[in-house]
Amino acid sequence: MSTAPQDPTGGGAAPGPPASQPGGRFRSCWSCRLVSGGGLILAGAYVFMAARSVMRRGGPTSMGTVAQITFAASLASWGIVIIADPVGKSQRKDAGTPSA
């Protein structure tokens, strides 16, 4: 006499992305991606300009300045990836299908 456990929320579905797609709501919201990706690109531009201002004043190009420029490039790249949203757009090849 075993019974399945009852859902404590009253049987209603939880409002949120499906379990198979973490962050599914974020991927479908164009304005959310645009705001967050644009913010990361602007943050990268700010960090880059801070590093460039040290070099313009005649300061030496140290490893810290190079690390700042590298970090700025990675921030901007991350913003571009969020805006482009490449996840789920590529076609997966089937393992059973022979490729020509």
N, C-alpha and C positions, 0 to 999 in steps of 0.2 A: 504494500500500500504506500508507494512513494508518489509524491506529487512534486511538480516543478515549483521552485521558489517564486514567490510573487514579487513583482516590481514594486519597490517601496514608494515610487513616485505616483502610483495610481495607474500605471499602465500607459502613461503618455510618453511620447518620444521626447528625448531631450533636445532643446533647440540649440543646434550647433552643427559643426561640420561632421560628416559621417566618420566613423572610426577608421575607415579605409583611407581617408584623405585628411591627414592632420593639416589644419590651416586652410581648409577648402573654401571657407567664406572669404578669406583674405585674397585668394587667387581669383575669385570671381568679381571682386570689387575694383573696377578700373581706377576710380578716384583715390582709393586707399593706396593702391600700388603707385600711382602718380605722385601723391603727396610724400609717401615715405621714401620712394626712390629719388625724387627731386631733392628731398631734405638731405639724403646721403651724398648726392652729387654736390650740393651746395656746401656741405660740411667738408668734403674733400677739397673743394676750391678754396675754402677758408684756410684749411691747414696748409695747402700748397702756397697760398699767398703769404702766410706767416713765414714759411721757410724761405721764400723768395725775397722777402723784405730784409732778412738777415744778410743774404748774399748781395743785395743791391747796396747796402750800407758799407760794403767792403769787408764784411766779416769773412773769416775763413770757412771753407766748405768742409765741415767736420762730418763724422759718421752720424751724429745726431741730426744734422740737416738732411743727409741722404735718407736716413730712416724716416724723417718727417715727410719727405717727398714720396717715398715708397708707400707710407701709410695713406697719404692723400690719394695716390693712384688706386690703392685697394678700396678705399671708401667710395670713390667715384665709380669704380668697376662694379662694386656691390649694388650701388644705386641703379646702374644700367641693367644689371641682371634682374633686379626686382621689377623694374618697369617692363622689360622684355618678357618676363615670365616664361622661360623655356621649359619648365617642368610640365611634363604631360603632353608636350607638342610633338615629340619624336615618336616615330612608329617603331614598335618593338618587333624584332624578327622572331618568328616561331622557331623553336628548336627542331621540330619535326619536319619543317618545310625545307627541302634542299635548295640552296641558293645556286643560281645559274652562273 
